[in-house]
């Protein structure tokens, strides 16, 4: 369970590349969903639009493995025009989940853009009931009501898709109510054909002043009947440093924590502990923590005060071990900060519960 939490938080903690805002993408992740070995090669494309006043070029696109072939628009992409990166996953690795990356190097962009191809390959075709019957909302089938929309920077948006299925024998109309602010949810096609599948699209717009991990929700209405429970979408909001000048970056906060792990040793279950992390701000501006998120509610933030330039400070937490399982435990804390070099800092609390 801990490794699952850590992998989810690690994905959420990945920083978005600076300087990419002038280039917009129709998507950065293509999810093939559930396919079979017999489906053979799987192809998709990513379209970028040049929103700048100067031509740009795709210099190179590197696949994470030889299992994916890639082609892209050659030559200059003029202002207002589009370019395409096409990829084909060979689907030769047998039945297993896959998550392949394409690293695109583009003129005028400081860091490469990461595009992803995802899916799950099965040894044979499975019924929609087998694939999407884990969560049922009437005849609407889903693998999970939880959708991870990833990381978003202030002023921007992030999207994720999931496949849903109509497990009934007639077409199904799906709408949504009680939709959280800054969340957009849709289903396509809609109505969903009897026995067919559709794409659930979830988009989160970064809310001004909101940072860190947040949950958004929307309740499905199926053929006019409101569901009893919502779909929950999680997104992680970071500061947007894209418009900062080089001077602002040089003069920014630069936090260095004395240790990344607080080890409390062995304790009896039920004990409450004080947890502290000391930090030295070596930058030229005040260091500020927008939000501290722990992966377990047993760990709560007490105080993470601002640290002036050239000064030291302490982030304090409390850990209640009452409901923690016996044995080794590791809980991660993620600090969303105002440091362009360290916009998200992961700290760990570890020990053994007896």
Secondary structure, DSSP 8 states (H G I E B T S, - for coil): -HHHHHHHHHHHH----TT-TTEEES-SEEEEEEEEGGG--EEEEEEEEE-SSS-EEEEEEEESSTTEEEEE--SEE-TT-EEEEEEEE---S-SSEEEEEEEEEETT-SS-EEEEEEEEEESS---HHHHH-SEEETTEEES-SEEEEEEEETT-EEEEEEEEEE-SSS-B-EEEES--TTEEEEEESSSB-TT-EEEEEEEEE--TT--EEEEEEEEEEETTEE-SS-EEEEEEEE---TT--HHHHHTS--EEES-SEEEEEEE-TT-EEEEEEEEEE-SSS-B-EEEEEESSTTEEEEEE--B-TT-EEEEEEEEE-TTS-SEEEEEEEEEEES-SS-SEEEEEEEEEE-
